[in-house]
Amino acid sequence: NHFFGGRGWFLTFLFPKAPPVKMQRSAVSKLVRRAPLVRATRNAAIAYEVTVNGANLIGAGMAASGVGVPAIGVAMCFSSYMLAAARQPNMSAKLLPYCILGFALSEALALFTLLIALLELFVFS
């Protein structure tokens, strides 16, 4: 056991000891180490502003992704209307106002999501 550094032959075979590597400081780490406190504070403020702006953009994108969902509702509304009108043509005149109401409510949902996205972009920034 002592021939393999006290770790056993199997572990030495799987995980040989690597020679120690001398780490050198890069030029960037030297500059960061020497940066004054004022610059660090200013950079932190800029990083916070970038983070908040990025969060606003992500929120606006998530809100705008809801604009496509009401299109499915509109398609389902009109397809159901066409199916019902094809099965009973005499009821098509009575079903048309319900179809238009479903279309209007679905499009209102799309407009609300678009409004939230625009508010997120331009008001809450």
HELIX and SHEET records of a PDB file:
HELIX    1   1 HIS A    2  PHE A    4  5                                   3    
HELIX    2   2 TRP A    9  LEU A   14  1                                   6    
HELIX    3   3 ALA A   27  ARG A   34  1                                   8    
HELIX    4   4 LEU A   37  ALA A   64  1                                  28    
HELIX    5   5 SER A   65  VAL A   67  5                                   3    
HELIX    6   6 VAL A   69  ARG A   87  1                                  19    
HELIX    7   7 PRO A   89  MET A   91  5                                   3    
HELIX    8   8 SER A   92  PHE A  122  1                                  31    
END                                                                             
